[in-house]
Amino acid sequence: MKGLVERIRTLLPLLNEKQKRLMLAVEAKALGHGGIKIVSEMLTST
């Protein structure tokens, strides 16, 4: 999880809105069941 948070914090400022949504969707899908919730909670806690 720590690697995911670091990757998101590093990349998000460099991406436009469409790219951000695509990247977060890919990360959520890679996490599997509950991935959307996990990514969402990470974004609201940063």
trRosetta pair geometry for C-beta under 8 A, 3 or more apart (Angstrom, degrees):
i j d omega theta_ij theta_ji phi_ij phi_ji
1 4 5.5 -56 -154 34 38 114
1 5 6.4 37 152 -19 70 103
1 38 8.0 -113 -123 -177 109 123
2 5 5.8 -52 -150 35 34 110
2 6 6.3 33 153 -17 66 107
3 6 5.7 -56 -147 39 31 111
3 7 6.2 33 154 -21 66 107
4 7 5.7 -54 -146 36 30 112
4 8 6.3 28 156 -17 65 106
4 27 6.3 122 -152 -161 110 123
4 31 7.9 41 -112 -74 159 113
4 42 7.3 -81 118 -116 110 168
5 8 5.9 -56 -148 38 29 109
5 9 6.2 26 156 -16 65 109
5 42 5.9 -143 -100 -157 88 125
5 46 7.4 170 -156 -82 99 122
6 9 5.9 -57 -144 40 28 109
6 10 6.2 26 157 -19 64 111
7 10 5.9 -61 -148 37 27 110
7 11 6.1 3 165 -3 65 116
7 27 7.7 170 95 -102 127 132
8 11 6.4 -69 -137 46 24 96
8 12 5.7 27 174 -31 66 114
8 23 7.8 150 -116 132 74 119
8 24 7.5 62 -124 -96 113 84
8 27 7.0 11 -76 -77 107 174
8 39 7.9 165 -94 -145 149 88
8 42 6.7 94 50 131 165 132
8 43 7.6 -111 166 -82 146 79
8 46 7.7 -145 108 -44 120 163
9 12 6.7 -41 -124 23 19 110
9 46 6.7 -159 -88 -151 100 145
10 13 7.9 -88 170 28 22 97
10 14 7.9 -9 144 0 59 119
11 14 5.8 -78 -162 42 47 108
11 15 6.1 32 155 -23 83 116
11 23 6.3 -152 121 -170 137 162
12 15 6.0 -69 -145 33 33 108
12 20 5.7 59 -138 -122 80 107
12 23 7.6 -157 -87 82 69 144
15 19 3.7 -133 -167 99 110 119
15 20 4.7 151 102 -60 124 73
15 23 6.4 -112 -82 -5 174 140
16 19 5.1 88 51 15 69 107
16 20 7.0 -128 98 -11 32 91
17 20 5.7 -53 -147 32 30 114
17 21 6.5 27 158 -17 64 105
18 21 6.0 -56 -151 36 30 109
18 22 6.4 28 153 -17 64 109
19 22 5.7 -56 -146 39 32 112
19 23 6.2 32 156 -20 67 108
20 23 5.9 -58 -147 37 28 110
20 24 6.2 21 159 -13 65 110
21 24 6.0 -58 -144 41 28 107
21 25 6.2 31 156 -21 63 109
22 25 5.7 -56 -147 35 28 113
22 26 6.5 29 155 -19 64 105
23 26 5.8 -56 -151 34 30 111
23 27 6.4 28 153 -16 65 106
24 27 5.6 -52 -145 38 34 112
24 28 6.2 36 154 -20 66 106
24 39 5.5 133 -169 171 93 141
24 43 7.5 12 -128 -60 138 134
25 28 5.7 -53 -145 37 30 111
25 29 6.3 30 156 -18 64 107
26 29 5.8 -55 -147 37 29 110
26 30 6.3 32 153 -22 64 107
27 30 5.7 -54 -148 34 31 113
27 31 6.7 32 153 -22 63 104
27 35 7.3 -177 124 179 59 114
27 39 5.7 123 100 -99 110 130
28 31 5.8 -55 -155 30 32 112
28 35 3.8 131 -174 131 60 105
28 36 4.7 55 -166 -81 138 53
28 38 7.2 161 -123 59 75 90
28 39 4.5 -78 -80 -3 95 142
29 32 7.8 46 173 -70 36 30
29 35 6.2 -177 -54 93 13 159
30 35 6.9 140 60 -134 48 148
31 34 7.0 -91 129 86 113 71
31 35 3.2 145 70 -111 108 102
31 38 5.5 -129 161 55 164 143
31 39 7.1 -171 7 -40 147 97
32 35 5.7 132 52 -43 29 114
34 37 5.2 -53 -167 42 69 115
34 38 5.9 73 136 -27 85 102
35 38 5.5 -55 -144 36 34 113
35 39 6.2 29 160 -15 69 106
36 39 6.1 -57 -147 40 28 106
36 40 6.1 29 154 -20 63 112
37 40 5.6 -57 -145 39 28 114
37 41 6.2 27 158 -18 65 108
38 41 6.0 -58 -148 37 26 108
38 42 6.5 28 153 -20 62 106
39 42 5.6 -54 -149 34 32 113
39 43 6.5 30 154 -19 65 105
40 43 5.9 -57 -151 34 30 109
40 44 6.5 18 157 -11 65 108
41 44 6.0 -59 -143 41 32 104
41 45 6.1 22 160 -14 66 114
42 45 6.1 -67 -144 42 27 104
42 46 6.4 27 159 -28 65 109
43 46 6.2 -54 -145 25 29 109
